[in-house]
Amino acid sequence: MSTYFDFPTCFVCRSIELEIVSNDDYGPMTLCGECGYSWIATFEDISPNIIKNIAS
């Protein structure tokens, strides 16, 4: 039986290299380190495995 890991992925390029950044207008956002696409972070996106950075 196959084992599936449930990692959050980028909606554009499907990379798992994601970061949580803080935006003054929108709050926590998920940023893809591969393609640069960002979106408002959901509860599923925030985990201990994701690097947290503060963007000004």
mmCIF entry with sequence, helices, sheets and N, C-alpha, C, O atoms, coordinates in Angstrom:
data_MODEL
# 
_entry.id   MODEL 
# 
_entity.id                         1 
_entity.type                       polymer 
_entity.pdbx_number_of_molecules   1 
# 
_entity_poly.entity_id                      1 
_entity_poly.type                           'polypeptide(L)' 
_entity_poly.nstd_linkage                   no 
_entity_poly.nstd_monomer                   no 
_entity_poly.pdbx_seq_one_letter_code       MSTYFDFPTCFVCRSIELEIVSNDDYGPMTLCGECGYSWIATFEDISPNIIKNIAS 
_entity_poly.pdbx_seq_one_letter_code_can   MSTYFDFPTCFVCRSIELEIVSNDDYGPMTLCGECGYSWIATFEDISPNIIKNIAS 
_entity_poly.pdbx_strand_id                 A 
# 
loop_
_entity_poly_seq.entity_id 
_entity_poly_seq.num 
_entity_poly_seq.mon_id 
_entity_poly_seq.hetero 
1 1  MET n 
1 2  SER n 
1 3  THR n 
1 4  TYR n 
1 5  PHE n 
1 6  ASP n 
1 7  PHE n 
1 8  PRO n 
1 9  THR n 
1 10 CYS n 
1 11 PHE n 
1 12 VAL n 
1 13 CYS n 
1 14 ARG n 
1 15 SER n 
1 16 ILE n 
1 17 GLU n 
1 18 LEU n 
1 19 GLU n 
1 20 ILE n 
1 21 VAL n 
1 22 SER n 
1 23 ASN n 
1 24 ASP n 
1 25 ASP n 
1 26 TYR n 
1 27 GLY n 
1 28 PRO n 
1 29 MET n 
1 30 THR n 
1 31 LEU n 
1 32 CYS n 
1 33 GLY n 
1 34 GLU n 
1 35 CYS n 
1 36 GLY n 
1 37 TYR n 
1 38 SER n 
1 39 TRP n 
1 40 ILE n 
1 41 ALA n 
1 42 THR n 
1 43 PHE n 
1 44 GLU n 
1 45 ASP n 
1 46 ILE n 
1 47 SER n 
1 48 PRO n 
1 49 ASN n 
1 50 ILE n 
1 51 ILE n 
1 52 LYS n 
1 53 ASN n 
1 54 ILE n 
1 55 ALA n 
1 56 SER n 
# 
_struct_asym.id          A 
_struct_asym.entity_id   1 
# 
_struct_sheet.id               AA1 
_struct_sheet.type             ? 
_struct_sheet.number_strands   4 
_struct_sheet.details          ? 
# 
loop_
_struct_sheet_order.sheet_id 
_struct_sheet_order.range_id_1 
_struct_sheet_order.range_id_2 
_struct_sheet_order.offset 
_struct_sheet_order.sense 
AA1 1 2 ? anti-parallel 
AA1 2 3 ? anti-parallel 
AA1 3 4 ? parallel      
# 
loop_
_struct_sheet_range.sheet_id 
_struct_sheet_range.id 
_struct_sheet_range.beg_label_comp_id 
_struct_sheet_range.beg_label_asym_id 
_struct_sheet_range.beg_label_seq_id 
_struct_sheet_range.pdbx_beg_PDB_ins_code 
_struct_sheet_range.end_label_comp_id 
_struct_sheet_range.end_label_asym_id 
_struct_sheet_range.end_label_seq_id 
_struct_sheet_range.pdbx_end_PDB_ins_code 
_struct_sheet_range.beg_auth_comp_id 
_struct_sheet_range.beg_auth_asym_id 
_struct_sheet_range.beg_auth_seq_id 
_struct_sheet_range.end_auth_comp_id 
_struct_sheet_range.end_auth_asym_id 
_struct_sheet_range.end_auth_seq_id 
AA1 1 SER A 38 ? ILE A 40 ? SER A 38 ILE A 40 
AA1 2 GLY A 27 ? CYS A 32 ? GLY A 27 CYS A 32 
AA1 3 LEU A 18 ? ASN A 23 ? LEU A 18 ASN A 23 
AA1 4 ILE A 51 ? LYS A 52 ? ILE A 51 LYS A 52 
# 
loop_
_atom_site.group_PDB 
_atom_site.id 
_atom_site.type_symbol 
_atom_site.label_atom_id 
_atom_site.label_alt_id 
_atom_site.label_comp_id 
_atom_site.label_asym_id 
_atom_site.label_entity_id 
_atom_site.label_seq_id 
_atom_site.pdbx_PDB_ins_code 
_atom_site.Cartn_x 
_atom_site.Cartn_y 
_atom_site.Cartn_z 
_atom_site.occupancy 
_atom_site.B_iso_or_equiv 
_atom_site.pdbx_formal_charge 
_atom_site.auth_seq_id 
_atom_site.auth_comp_id 
_atom_site.auth_asym_id 
_atom_site.auth_atom_id 
_atom_site.pdbx_PDB_model_num 
ATOM 1   N N  . MET A 1 1  ? 0.845  -1.179 0.000   1.00 0.00 ? 1  MET A N  1 
ATOM 2   C CA . MET A 1 1  ? 0.000  0.000  0.000   1.00 0.00 ? 1  MET A CA 1 
ATOM 3   C C  . MET A 1 1  ? 0.890  1.243  0.000   1.00 0.00 ? 1  MET A C  1 
ATOM 4   O O  . MET A 1 1  ? 1.871  1.299  0.742   1.00 0.00 ? 1  MET A O  1 
ATOM 5   N N  . SER A 1 2  ? 0.564  2.221  -0.811  1.00 0.00 ? 2  SER A N  1 
ATOM 6   C CA . SER A 1 2  ? 1.341  3.456  -0.909  1.00 0.00 ? 2  SER A CA 1 
ATOM 7   C C  . SER A 1 2  ? 1.073  4.359  0.286   1.00 0.00 ? 2  SER A C  1 
ATOM 8   O O  . SER A 1 2  ? -0.023 4.376  0.847   1.00 0.00 ? 2  SER A O  1 
ATOM 9   N N  . THR A 1 3  ? 2.105  5.107  0.656   1.00 0.00 ? 3  THR A N  1 
ATOM 10  C CA . THR A 1 3  ? 1.974  6.080  1.729   1.00 0.00 ? 3  THR A CA 1 
ATOM 11  C C  . THR A 1 3  ? 2.022  7.473  1.113   1.00 0.00 ? 3  THR A C  1 
ATOM 12  O O  . THR A 1 3  ? 2.946  7.800  0.368   1.00 0.00 ? 3  THR A O  1 
ATOM 13  N N  . TYR A 1 4  ? 1.029  8.281  1.427   1.00 0.00 ? 4  TYR A N  1 
ATOM 14  C CA . TYR A 1 4  ? 0.977  9.640  0.912   1.00 0.00 ? 4  TYR A CA 1 
ATOM 15  C C  . TYR A 1 4  ? 1.262  10.619 2.039   1.00 0.00 ? 4  TYR A C  1 
ATOM 16  O O  . TYR A 1 4  ? 0.676  10.519 3.117   1.00 0.00 ? 4  TYR A O  1 
ATOM 17  N N  . PHE A 1 5  ? 2.162  11.568 1.791   1.00 0.00 ? 5  PHE A N  1 
ATOM 18  C CA . PHE A 1 5  ? 2.461  12.600 2.751   1.00 0.00 ? 5  PHE A CA 1 
ATOM 19  C C  . PHE A 1 5  ? 1.667  13.836 2.374   1.00 0.00 ? 5  PHE A C  1 
ATOM 20  O O  . PHE A 1 5  ? 1.597  14.198 1.200   1.00 0.00 ? 5  PHE A O  1 
ATOM 21  N N  . ASP A 1 6  ? 1.075  14.479 3.352   1.00 0.00 ? 6  ASP A N  1 
ATOM 22  C CA . ASP A 1 6  ? 0.234  15.635 3.090   1.00 0.00 ? 6  ASP A CA 1 
ATOM 23  C C  . ASP A 1 6  ? 1.012  16.914 3.375   1.00 0.00 ? 6  ASP A C  1 
ATOM 24  O O  . ASP A 1 6  ? 0.847  17.527 4.430   1.00 0.00 ? 6  ASP A O  1 
ATOM 25  N N  . PHE A 1 7  ? 1.868  17.318 2.421   1.00 0.00 ? 7  PHE A N  1 
ATOM 26  C CA . PHE A 1 7  ? 2.619  18.555 2.541   1.00 0.00 ? 7  PHE A CA 1 
ATOM 27  C C  . PHE A 1 7  ? 1.895  19.641 1.770   1.00 0.00 ? 7  PHE A C  1 
ATOM 28  O O  . PHE A 1 7  ? 1.368  19.381 0.688   1.00 0.00 ? 7  PHE A O  1 
ATOM 29  N N  . PRO A 1 8  ? 1.858  20.862 2.308   1.00 0.00 ? 8  PRO A N  1 
ATOM 30  C CA . PRO A 1 8  ? 1.306  21.943 1.497   1.00 0.00 ? 8  PRO A CA 1 
ATOM 31  C C  . PRO A 1 8  ? 2.207  22.199 0.291   1.00 0.00 ? 8  PRO A C  1 
ATOM 32  O O  . PRO A 1 8  ? 3.431  22.132 0.403   1.00 0.00 ? 8  PRO A O  1 
ATOM 33  N N  . THR A 1 9  ? 1.614  22.488 -0.843  1.00 0.00 ? 9  THR A N  1 
ATOM 34  C CA . THR A 1 9  ? 2.370  22.746 -2.065  1.00 0.00 ? 9  THR A CA 1 
ATOM 35  C C  . THR A 1 9  ? 1.903  24.048 -2.691  1.00 0.00 ? 9  THR A C  1 
ATOM 36  O O  . THR A 1 9  ? 0.800  24.522 -2.418  1.00 0.00 ? 9  THR A O  1 
ATOM 37  N N  . CYS A 1 10 ? 2.748  24.618 -3.532  1.00 0.00 ? 10 CYS A N  1 
ATOM 38  C CA . CYS A 1 10 ? 2.429  25.838 -4.259  1.00 0.00 ? 10 CYS A CA 1 
ATOM 39  C C  . CYS A 1 10 ? 1.313  25.549 -5.260  1.00 0.00 ? 10 CYS A C  1 
ATOM 40  O O  . CYS A 1 10 ? 1.306  24.501 -5.906  1.00 0.00 ? 10 CYS A O  1 
ATOM 41  N N  . PHE A 1 11 ? 0.366  26.489 -5.386  1.00 0.00 ? 11 PHE A N  1 
ATOM 42  C CA . PHE A 1 11 ? -0.730 26.326 -6.333  1.00 0.00 ? 11 PHE A CA 1 
ATOM 43  C C  . PHE A 1 11 ? -0.265 26.443 -7.780  1.00 0.00 ? 11 PHE A C  1 
ATOM 44  O O  . PHE A 1 11 ? -0.935 25.939 -8.682  1.00 0.00 ? 11 PHE A O  1 
ATOM 45  N N  . VAL A 1 12 ? 0.876  27.103 -8.019  1.00 0.00 ? 12 VAL A N  1 
ATOM 46  C CA . VAL A 1 12 ? 1.347  27.347 -9.375  1.00 0.00 ? 12 VAL A CA 1 
ATOM 47  C C  . VAL A 1 12 ? 2.317  26.267 -9.840  1.00 0.00 ? 12 VAL A C  1 
ATOM 48  O O  . VAL A 1 12 ? 2.107  25.644 -10.881 1.00 0.00 ? 12 VAL A O  1 
ATOM 49  N N  . CYS A 1 13 ? 3.404  26.043 -9.052  1.00 0.00 ? 13 CYS A N  1 
ATOM 50  C CA . CYS A 1 13 ? 4.462  25.129 -9.516  1.00 0.00 ? 13 CYS A CA 1 
ATOM 51  C C  . CYS A 1 13 ? 4.535  23.825 -8.720  1.00 0.00 ? 13 CYS A C  1 
ATOM 52  O O  . CYS A 1 13 ? 5.352  22.962 -9.040  1.00 0.00 ? 13 CYS A O  1 
ATOM 53  N N  . ARG A 1 14 ? 3.705  23.663 -7.699  1.00 0.00 ? 14 ARG A N  1 
ATOM 54  C CA . ARG A 1 14 ? 3.637  22.450 -6.863  1.00 0.00 ? 14 ARG A CA 1 
ATOM 55  C C  . ARG A 1 14 ? 4.891  22.188 -6.037  1.00 0.00 ? 14 ARG A C  1 
ATOM 56  O O  . ARG A 1 14 ? 5.119  21.058 -5.607  1.00 0.00 ? 14 ARG A O  1 
ATOM 57  N N  . SER A 1 15 ? 5.700  23.208 -5.811  1.00 0.00 ? 15 SER A N  1 
ATOM 58  C CA . SER A 1 15 ? 6.891  23.078 -4.978  1.00 0.00 ? 15 SER A CA 1 
ATOM 59  C C  . SER A 1 15 ? 6.476  22.984 -3.508  1.00 0.00 ? 15 SER A C  1 
ATOM 60  O O  . SER A 1 15 ? 5.431  23.505 -3.118  1.00 0.00 ? 15 SER A O  1 
ATOM 61  N N  . ILE A 1 16 ? 7.305  22.312 -2.694  1.00 0.00 ? 16 ILE A N  1 
ATOM 62  C CA . ILE A 1 16 ? 7.045  22.262 -1.251  1.00 0.00 ? 16 ILE A CA 1 
ATOM 63  C C  . ILE A 1 16 ? 7.951  23.230 -0.491  1.00 0.00 ? 16 ILE A C  1 
ATOM 64  O O  . ILE A 1 16 ? 7.951  23.239 0.740   1.00 0.00 ? 16 ILE A O  1 
ATOM 65  N N  . GLU A 1 17 ? 8.722  24.046 -1.215  1.00 0.00 ? 17 GLU A N  1 
ATOM 66  C CA . GLU A 1 17 ? 9.600  25.031 -0.597  1.00 0.00 ? 17 GLU A CA 1 
ATOM 67  C C  . GLU A 1 17 ? 8.805  26.293 -0.287  1.00 0.00 ? 17 GLU A C  1 
ATOM 68  O O  . GLU A 1 17 ? 8.871  27.271 -1.031  1.00 0.00 ? 17 GLU A O  1 
ATOM 69  N N  . LEU A 1 18 ? 8.050  26.270 0.819   1.00 0.00 ? 18 LEU A N  1 
ATOM 70  C CA . LEU A 1 18 ? 7.176  27.367 1.174   1.00 0.00 ? 18 LEU A CA 1 
ATOM 71  C C  . LEU A 1 18 ? 7.655  28.055 2.448   1.00 0.00 ? 18 LEU A C  1 
ATOM 72  O O  . LEU A 1 18 ? 8.255  27.427 3.320   1.00 0.00 ? 18 LEU A O  1 
ATOM 73  N N  . GLU A 1 19 ? 7.382  29.343 2.540   1.00 0.00 ? 19 GLU A N  1 
ATOM 74  C CA . GLU A 1 19 ? 7.716  30.132 3.720   1.00 0.00 ? 19 GLU A CA 1 
ATOM 75  C C  . GLU A 1 19 ? 6.475  30.900 4.150   1.00 0.00 ? 19 GLU A C  1 
ATOM 76  O O  . GLU A 1 19 ? 5.632  31.248 3.324   1.00 0.00 ? 19 GLU A O  1 
ATOM 77  N N  . ILE A 1 20 ? 6.369  31.163 5.446   1.00 0.00 ? 20 ILE A N  1 
ATOM 78  C CA . ILE A 1 20 ? 5.315  32.028 5.960   1.00 0.00 ? 20 ILE A CA 1 
ATOM 79  C C  . ILE A 1 20 ? 5.938  33.402 6.168   1.00 0.00 ? 20 ILE A C  1 
ATOM 80  O O  . ILE A 1 20 ? 6.927  33.542 6.887   1.00 0.00 ? 20 ILE A O  1 
ATOM 81  N N  . VAL A 1 21 ? 5.352  34.416 5.535   1.00 0.00 ? 21 VAL A N  1 
ATOM 82  C CA . VAL A 1 21 ? 5.832  35.784 5.676   1.00 0.00 ? 21 VAL A CA 1 
ATOM 83  C C  . VAL A 1 21 ? 4.698  36.633 6.232   1.00 0.00 ? 21 VAL A C  1 
ATOM 84  O O  . VAL A 1 21 ? 3.524  36.296 6.078   1.00 0.00 ? 21 VAL A O  1 
ATOM 85  N N  . SER A 1 22 ? 5.054  37.728 6.874   1.00 0.00 ? 22 SER A N  1 
ATOM 86  C CA . SER A 1 22 ? 4.061  38.630 7.436   1.00 0.00 ? 22 SER A CA 1 
ATOM 87  C C  . SER A 1 22 ? 3.900  39.831 6.518   1.00 0.00 ? 22 SER A C  1 
ATOM 88  O O  . SER A 1 22 ? 4.880  40.471 6.139   1.00 0.00 ? 22 SER A O  1 
ATOM 89  N N  . ASN A 1 23 ? 2.664  40.130 6.165   1.00 0.00 ? 23 ASN A N  1 
ATOM 90  C CA . ASN A 1 23 ? 2.352  41.264 5.318   1.00 0.00 ? 23 ASN A CA 1 
ATOM 91  C C  . ASN A 1 23 ? 1.548  42.262 6.142   1.00 0.00 ? 23 ASN A C  1 
ATOM 92  O O  . ASN A 1 23 ? 0.625  41.867 6.854   1.00 0.00 ? 23 ASN A O  1 
ATOM 93  N N  . ASP A 1 24 ? 1.883  43.554 6.058   1.00 0.00 ? 24 ASP A N  1 
ATOM 94  C CA . ASP A 1 24 ? 1.192  44.568 6.853   1.00 0.00 ? 24 ASP A CA 1 
ATOM 95  C C  . ASP A 1 24 ? -0.299 44.644 6.536   1.00 0.00 ? 24 ASP A C  1 
ATOM 96  O O  . ASP A 1 24 ? -1.107 44.889 7.432   1.00 0.00 ? 24 ASP A O  1 
ATOM 97  N N  . ASP A 1 25 ? -0.668 44.442 5.287   1.00 0.00 ? 25 ASP A N  1 
ATOM 98  C CA . ASP A 1 25 ? -2.068 44.559 4.884   1.00 0.00 ? 25 ASP A CA 1 
ATOM 99  C C  . ASP A 1 25 ? -2.868 43.270 5.049   1.00 0.00 ? 25 ASP A C  1 
ATOM 100 O O  . ASP A 1 25 ? -4.039 43.314 5.423   1.00 0.00 ? 25 ASP A O  1 
ATOM 101 N N  . TYR A 1 26 ? -2.248 42.123 4.773   1.00 0.00 ? 26 TYR A N  1 
ATOM 102 C CA . TYR A 1 26 ? -2.983 40.860 4.732   1.00 0.00 ? 26 TYR A CA 1 
ATOM 103 C C  . TYR A 1 26 ? -2.656 39.886 5.856   1.00 0.00 ? 26 TYR A C  1 
ATOM 104 O O  . TYR A 1 26 ? -3.314 38.852 5.974   1.00 0.00 ? 26 TYR A O  1 
ATOM 105 N N  . GLY A 1 27 ? -1.667 40.182 6.678   1.00 0.00 ? 27 GLY A N  1 
ATOM 106 C CA . GLY A 1 27 ? -1.295 39.277 7.759   1.00 0.00 ? 27 GLY A CA 1 
ATOM 107 C C  . GLY A 1 27 ? -0.371 38.179 7.263   1.00 0.00 ? 27 GLY A C  1 
ATOM 108 O O  . GLY A 1 27 ? 0.416  38.413 6.346   1.00 0.00 ? 27 GLY A O  1 
ATOM 109 N N  . PRO A 1 28 ? -0.447 36.965 7.853   1.00 0.00 ? 28 PRO A N  1 
ATOM 110 C CA . PRO A 1 28 ? 0.453  35.883 7.417   1.00 0.00 ? 28 PRO A CA 1 
ATOM 111 C C  . PRO A 1 28 ? 0.119  35.425 6.006   1.00 0.00 ? 28 PRO A C  1 
ATOM 112 O O  . PRO A 1 28 ? -1.040 35.188 5.668   1.00 0.00 ? 28 PRO A O  1 
ATOM 113 N N  . MET A 1 29 ? 1.159  35.308 5.192   1.00 0.00 ? 29 MET A N  1 
ATOM 114 C CA . MET A 1 29 ? 0.999  34.845 3.820   1.00 0.00 ? 29 MET A CA 1 
ATOM 115 C C  . MET A 1 29 ? 1.991  33.729 3.541   1.00 0.00 ? 29 MET A C  1 
ATOM 116 O O  . MET A 1 29 ? 3.078  33.698 4.118   1.00 0.00 ? 29 MET A O  1 
ATOM 117 N N  . THR A 1 30 ? 1.622  32.824 2.664   1.00 0.00 ? 30 THR A N  1 
ATOM 118 C CA . THR A 1 30 ? 2.503  31.745 2.229   1.00 0.00 ? 30 THR A CA 1 
ATOM 119 C C  . THR A 1 30 ? 3.221  32.201 0.966   1.00 0.00 ? 30 THR A C  1 
ATOM 120 O O  . THR A 1 30 ? 2.585  32.674 0.025   1.00 0.00 ? 30 THR A O  1 
ATOM 121 N N  . LEU A 1 31 ? 4.547  32.058 0.944   1.00 0.00 ? 31 LEU A N  1 
ATOM 122 C CA . LEU A 1 31 ? 5.359  32.475 -0.188  1.00 0.00 ? 31 LEU A CA 1 
ATOM 123 C C  . LEU A 1 31 ? 6.118  31.272 -0.715  1.00 0.00 ? 31 LEU A C  1 
ATOM 124 O O  . LEU A 1 31 ? 6.777  30.570 0.051   1.00 0.00 ? 31 LEU A O  1 
ATOM 125 N N  . CYS A 1 32 ? 6.032  31.027 -2.018  1.00 0.00 ? 32 CYS A N  1 
ATOM 126 C CA . CYS A 1 32 ? 6.758  29.924 -2.649  1.00 0.00 ? 32 CYS A CA 1 
ATOM 127 C C  . CYS A 1 32 ? 8.192  30.366 -2.908  1.00 0.00 ? 32 CYS A C  1 
ATOM 128 O O  . CYS A 1 32 ? 8.416  31.400 -3.538  1.00 0.00 ? 32 CYS A O  1 
ATOM 129 N N  . GLY A 1 33 ? 9.158  29.601 -2.434  1.00 0.00 ? 33 GLY A N  1 
ATOM 130 C CA . GLY A 1 33 ? 10.566 29.900 -2.653  1.00 0.00 ? 33 GLY A CA 1 
ATOM 131 C C  . GLY A 1 33 ? 11.029 29.553 -4.054  1.00 0.00 ? 33 GLY A C  1 
ATOM 132 O O  . GLY A 1 33 ? 12.100 29.987 -4.478  1.00 0.00 ? 33 GLY A O  1 
ATOM 133 N N  . GLU A 1 34 ? 10.237 28.775 -4.778  1.00 0.00 ? 34 GLU A N  1 
ATOM 134 C CA . GLU A 1 34 ? 10.600 28.351 -6.123  1.00 0.00 ? 34 GLU A CA 1 
ATOM 135 C C  . GLU A 1 34 ? 10.173 29.368 -7.182  1.00 0.00 ? 34 GLU A C  1 
ATOM 136 O O  . GLU A 1 34 ? 10.999 29.805 -7.983  1.00 0.00 ? 34 GLU A O  1 
ATOM 137 N N  . CYS A 1 35 ? 8.888  29.753 -7.195  1.00 0.00 ? 35 CYS A N  1 
ATOM 138 C CA . CYS A 1 35 ? 8.385  30.644 -8.255  1.00 0.00 ? 35 CYS A CA 1 
ATOM 139 C C  . CYS A 1 35 ? 8.029  32.041 -7.755  1.00 0.00 ? 35 CYS A C  1 
ATOM 140 O O  . CYS A 1 35 ? 7.843  32.948 -8.566  1.00 0.00 ? 35 CYS A O  1 
ATOM 141 N N  . GLY A 1 36 ? 7.930  32.241 -6.429  1.00 0.00 ? 36 GLY A N  1 
ATOM 142 C CA . GLY A 1 36 ? 7.639  33.560 -5.882  1.00 0.00 ? 36 GLY A CA 1 
ATOM 143 C C  . GLY A 1 36 ? 6.159  33.878 -5.713  1.00 0.00 ? 36 GLY A C  1 
ATOM 144 O O  . GLY A 1 36 ? 5.820  34.971 -5.260  1.00 0.00 ? 36 GLY A O  1 
ATOM 145 N N  . TYR A 1 37 ? 5.273  32.957 -6.063  1.00 0.00 ? 37 TYR A N  1 
ATOM 146 C CA . TYR A 1 37 ? 3.834  33.171 -5.902  1.00 0.00 ? 37 TYR A CA 1 
ATOM 147 C C  . TYR A 1 37 ? 3.501  33.212 -4.415  1.00 0.00 ? 37 TYR A C  1 
ATOM 148 O O  . TYR A 1 37 ? 4.077  32.457 -3.631  1.00 0.00 ? 37 TYR A O  1 
ATOM 149 N N  . SER A 1 38 ? 2.571  34.093 -4.017  1.00 0.00 ? 38 SER A N  1 
ATOM 150 C CA . SER A 1 38 ? 2.175  34.159 -2.611  1.00 0.00 ? 38 SER A CA 1 
ATOM 151 C C  . SER A 1 38 ? 0.657  34.222 -2.496  1.00 0.00 ? 38 SER A C  1 
ATOM 152 O O  . SER A 1 38 ? -0.025 34.697 -3.404  1.00 0.00 ? 38 SER A O  1 
ATOM 153 N N  . TRP A 1 39 ? 0.133  33.737 -1.364  1.00 0.00 ? 39 TRP A N  1 
ATOM 154 C CA . TRP A 1 39 ? -1.293 33.755 -1.092  1.00 0.00 ? 39 TRP A CA 1 
ATOM 155 C C  . TRP A 1 39 ? -1.488 33.837 0.415   1.00 0.00 ? 39 TRP A C  1 
ATOM 156 O O  . TRP A 1 39 ? -0.569 33.560 1.186   1.00 0.00 ? 39 TRP A O  1 
ATOM 157 N N  . ILE A 1 40 ? -2.702 34.223 0.831   1.00 0.00 ? 40 ILE A N  1 
ATOM 158 C CA . ILE A 1 40 ? -3.009 34.342 2.257   1.00 0.00 ? 40 ILE A CA 1 
ATOM 159 C C  . ILE A 1 40 ? -2.915 32.955 2.880   1.00 0.00 ? 40 ILE A C  1 
ATOM 160 O O  . ILE A 1 40 ? -3.514 32.000 2.385   1.00 0.00 ? 40 ILE A O  1 
ATOM 161 N N  . ALA A 1 41 ? -2.160 32.853 3.967   1.00 0.00 ? 41 ALA A N  1 
ATOM 162 C CA . ALA A 1 41 ? -1.911 31.560 4.608   1.00 0.00 ? 41 ALA A CA 1 
ATOM 163 C C  . ALA A 1 41 ? -3.181 31.009 5.253   1.00 0.00 ? 41 ALA A C  1 
ATOM 164 O O  . ALA A 1 41 ? -3.980 31.749 5.826   1.00 0.00 ? 41 ALA A O  1 
ATOM 165 N N  . THR A 1 42 ? -3.343 29.702 5.144   1.00 0.00 ? 42 THR A N  1 
ATOM 166 C CA . THR A 1 42 ? -4.431 29.003 5.814   1.00 0.00 ? 42 THR A CA 1 
ATOM 167 C C  . THR A 1 42 ? -3.863 28.235 6.998   1.00 0.00 ? 42 THR A C  1 
ATOM 168 O O  . THR A 1 42 ? -2.645 28.127 7.143   1.00 0.00 ? 42 THR A O  1 
ATOM 169 N N  . PHE A 1 43 ? -4.722 27.711 7.831   1.00 0.00 ? 43 PHE A N  1 
ATOM 170 C CA . PHE A 1 43 ? -4.282 26.951 8.997   1.00 0.00 ? 43 PHE A CA 1 
ATOM 171 C C  . PHE A 1 43 ? -3.441 25.744 8.579   1.00 0.00 ? 43 PHE A C  1 
ATOM 172 O O  . PHE A 1 43 ? -2.489 25.388 9.274   1.00 0.00 ? 43 PHE A O  1 
ATOM 173 N N  . GLU A 1 44 ? -3.778 25.116 7.460   1.00 0.00 ? 44 GLU A N  1 
ATOM 174 C CA . GLU A 1 44 ? -3.044 23.942 6.981   1.00 0.00 ? 44 GLU A CA 1 
ATOM 175 C C  . GLU A 1 44 ? -1.635 24.307 6.507   1.00 0.00 ? 44 GLU A C  1 
ATOM 176 O O  . GLU A 1 44 ? -0.729 23.476 6.556   1.00 0.00 ? 44 GLU A O  1 
ATOM 177 N N  . ASP A 1 45 ? -1.450 25.555 6.046   1.00 0.00 ? 45 ASP A N  1 
ATOM 178 C CA . ASP A 1 45 ? -0.139 25.989 5.568   1.00 0.00 ? 45 ASP A CA 1 
ATOM 179 C C  . ASP A 1 45 ? 0.861  26.180 6.702   1.00 0.00 ? 45 ASP A C  1 
ATOM 180 O O  . ASP A 1 45 ? 2.064  26.005 6.508   1.00 0.00 ? 45 ASP A O  1 
ATOM 181 N N  . ILE A 1 46 ? 0.369  26.536 7.876   1.00 0.00 ? 46 ILE A N  1 
ATOM 182 C CA . ILE A 1 46 ? 1.258  26.858 8.995   1.00 0.00 ? 46 ILE A CA 1 
ATOM 183 C C  . ILE A 1 46 ? 1.595  25.579 9.752   1.00 0.00 ? 46 ILE A C  1 
ATOM 184 O O  . ILE A 1 46 ? 0.717  24.954 10.345  1.00 0.00 ? 46 ILE A O  1 
ATOM 185 N N  . SER A 1 47 ? 2.864  25.193 9.731   1.00 0.00 ? 47 SER A N  1 
ATOM 186 C CA . SER A 1 47 ? 3.329  24.005 10.439  1.00 0.00 ? 47 SER A CA 1 
ATOM 187 C C  . SER A 1 47 ? 4.748  24.244 10.919  1.00 0.00 ? 47 SER A C  1 
ATOM 188 O O  . SER A 1 47 ? 5.398  25.170 10.434  1.00 0.00 ? 47 SER A O  1 
ATOM 189 N N  . PRO A 1 48 ? 5.254  23.451 11.849  1.00 0.00 ? 48 PRO A N  1 
ATOM 190 C CA . PRO A 1 48 ? 6.624  23.642 12.340  1.00 0.00 ? 48 PRO A CA 1 
ATOM 191 C C  . PRO A 1 48 ? 7.686  23.419 11.274  1.00 0.00 ? 48 PRO A C  1 
ATOM 192 O O  . PRO A 1 48 ? 8.818  23.871 11.451  1.00 0.00 ? 48 PRO A O  1 
ATOM 193 N N  . ASN A 1 49 ? 7.368  22.741 10.174  1.00 0.00 ? 49 ASN A N  1 
ATOM 194 C CA . ASN A 1 49 ? 8.350  22.443 9.139   1.00 0.00 ? 49 ASN A CA 1 
ATOM 195 C C  . ASN A 1 49 ? 8.591  23.604 8.191   1.00 0.00 ? 49 ASN A C  1 
ATOM 196 O O  . ASN A 1 49 ? 9.533  23.571 7.398   1.00 0.00 ? 49 ASN A O  1 
ATOM 197 N N  . ILE A 1 50 ? 7.749  24.634 8.262   1.00 0.00 ? 50 ILE A N  1 
ATOM 198 C CA . ILE A 1 50 ? 7.885  25.775 7.347   1.00 0.00 ? 50 ILE A CA 1 
ATOM 199 C C  . ILE A 1 50 ? 8.703  26.860 8.012   1.00 0.00 ? 50 ILE A C  1 
ATOM 200 O O  . ILE A 1 50 ? 8.498  27.165 9.188   1.00 0.00 ? 50 ILE A O  1 
ATOM 201 N N  . ILE A 1 51 ? 9.628  27.446 7.269   1.00 0.00 ? 51 ILE A N  1 
ATOM 202 C CA . ILE A 1 51 ? 10.476 28.530 7.774   1.00 0.00 ? 51 ILE A CA 1 
ATOM 203 C C  . ILE A 1 51 ? 9.638  29.780 7.927   1.00 0.00 ? 51 ILE A C  1 
ATOM 204 O O  . ILE A 1 51 ? 8.889  30.136 7.018   1.00 0.00 ? 51 ILE A O  1 
ATOM 205 N N  . LYS A 1 52 ? 9.754  30.466 9.083   1.00 0.00 ? 52 LYS A N  1 
ATOM 206 C CA . LYS A 1 52 ? 8.982  31.689 9.302   1.00 0.00 ? 52 LYS A CA 1 
ATOM 207 C C  . LYS A 1 52 ? 9.901  32.890 9.165   1.00 0.00 ? 52 LYS A C  1 
ATOM 208 O O  . LYS A 1 52 ? 10.930 32.975 9.835   1.00 0.00 ? 52 LYS A O  1 
ATOM 209 N N  . ASN A 1 53 ? 9.530  33.807 8.304   1.00 0.00 ? 53 ASN A N  1 
ATOM 210 C CA . ASN A 1 53 ? 10.270 35.037 8.074   1.00 0.00 ? 53 ASN A CA 1 
ATOM 211 C C  . ASN A 1 53 ? 9.329  36.226 8.265   1.00 0.00 ? 53 ASN A C  1 
ATOM 212 O O  . ASN A 1 53 ? 8.110  36.099 8.144   1.00 0.00 ? 53 ASN A O  1 
ATOM 213 N N  . ILE A 1 54 ? 9.901  37.345 8.555   1.00 0.00 ? 54 ILE A N  1 
ATOM 214 C CA . ILE A 1 54 ? 9.124  38.572 8.677   1.00 0.00 ? 54 ILE A CA 1 
ATOM 215 C C  . ILE A 1 54 ? 9.505  39.483 7.528   1.00 0.00 ? 54 ILE A C  1 
ATOM 216 O O  . ILE A 1 54 ? 10.676 39.834 7.377   1.00 0.00 ? 54 ILE A O  1 
ATOM 217 N N  . ALA A 1 55 ? 8.543  39.869 6.724   1.00 0.00 ? 55 ALA A N  1 
ATOM 218 C CA . ALA A 1 55 ? 8.778  40.778 5.590   1.00 0.00 ? 55 ALA A CA 1 
ATOM 219 C C  . ALA A 1 55 ? 8.173  42.125 5.947   1.00 0.00 ? 55 ALA A C  1 
ATOM 220 O O  . ALA A 1 55 ? 7.073  42.203 6.494   1.00 0.00 ? 55 ALA A O  1 
ATOM 221 N N  . SER A 1 56 ? 8.887  43.156 5.638   1.00 0.00 ? 56 SER A N  1 
ATOM 222 C CA . SER A 1 56 ? 8.351  44.486 5.951   1.00 0.00 ? 56 SER A CA 1 
ATOM 223 C C  . SER A 1 56 ? 7.790  45.154 4.724   1.00 0.00 ? 56 SER A C  1 
ATOM 224 O O  . SER A 1 56 ? 7.298  46.279 4.804   1.00 0.00 ? 56 SER A O  1 
# 
